[in-house]
């Protein structure tokens, strides 16, 4: 199997790369990035094919987007992007464009790292954007779609997000006060676990769409 990954410089995307390279049933991992990644000593690194591309000019390299499964883990914050418009470009437009091209090029499976609370009807910009992407991916016709909606992520980012790290600490402290039925939905989750579930979900035989809410990620 040939796996394609976008967002591999991010927290979950980087863990997806590690997980894929370690699998004997993965022949090649093709990663598209906007900036070169650091050299890493990982088992299976010889299977990694990295392309540094301009995501604003996807049409010029669309012929490279070929394989069996696409893992989409792109994401940024408004402060990092600089504006809502630039965040939307990364979190929605780039992912939608690459998914569309992947389907046109014969990719049959798609795995999306979304967010807890994603809802196209949400009054909150971020959650609405994530929900719109989930909805629009569904019309492309992939044989298999896997959508993961993790709660706040835990892990070591190359560029720390202060708000995220503070939020996860607060949630960890507050969990004992939350009803047990809700804990697994809001409990911060390690990026390694999200990546592991994402990769394993791609190998499930079930056709159509499977949605993993945060509680499902903990239980999978």
SULMO-V272578 format. One line per field, one symbol per residue. psi: psi as a letter, one per 30 degrees, with the letter a starting at -180 (. if undefined). Layout:
psi->???
//
This chain:
psi->kkkkkkgffleeeeeeeeeeffkfgjekjjkklfkklkkkjkkgfffkjkkjljffheffgfffikaekkkjgkllleeeefleeeeeeefdeeeeeeeeeeeeggkfkkkkjbkkgkjfgkfkeeeeeeeeeeeeefffgkekkkkkilakkkljlejkjeeeeeeeeeeeefeffkkeffefefkkkkeeeeeeeeeeeffkfklakkkjleeeeef.
//
